[in-house]
């Protein structure tokens, strides 16, 4: 891919990611994603072939962001990395920005309704994320740490969904605080 085409492709993946995160797969069409990227529908199809192709690219890019972020949090925060990651993940800024919301929360339900091939991609990426979290946990043996990692991911994804769906800021904050406590308890093997 030449530089200009590659730059356009990246811009389109970013735009697709923002639109799918905010609106879901069914909530935005090709024309809306193309417009957000500043390209024509023809250019969109040239790059992705279909709306499903763009969704896959956006999903993979979003999960790769999480895969890159976990080691960064571990390096920047040492033993307190999970608390810092949890505070970011459940924080108001992340909760309130639908276009920057993590794809684990915003797109998992769409993946559940997708093709077996996309589910395999999602499963592999989520397994990698769980493995990275498990590596950063101190309590338990390898199997226990992986179990705790899945518990942590489930709490974060579900907690963020509940917090975002709440009408009041107070309820949203209360959910986030409860999930934070649960995540840190699980990490300590409690």
Secondary structure as GFF3:
##gff-version 3
##sequence-region A 1 190
A	DSSP	alpha_helix	3	23	.	.	.	ID=ss1
A	DSSP	alpha_helix	30	37	.	.	.	ID=ss2
A	DSSP	alpha_helix	41	48	.	.	.	ID=ss3
A	DSSP	alpha_helix	51	77	.	.	.	ID=ss4
A	DSSP	three_ten_helix	78	80	.	.	.	ID=ss5
A	DSSP	alpha_helix	81	90	.	.	.	ID=ss6
A	DSSP	alpha_helix	92	96	.	.	.	ID=ss7
A	DSSP	alpha_helix	103	106	.	.	.	ID=ss8
A	DSSP	alpha_helix	108	112	.	.	.	ID=ss9
A	DSSP	alpha_helix	116	135	.	.	.	ID=ss10
A	DSSP	alpha_helix	142	165	.	.	.	ID=ss11
A	DSSP	alpha_helix	169	187	.	.	.	ID=ss12
###
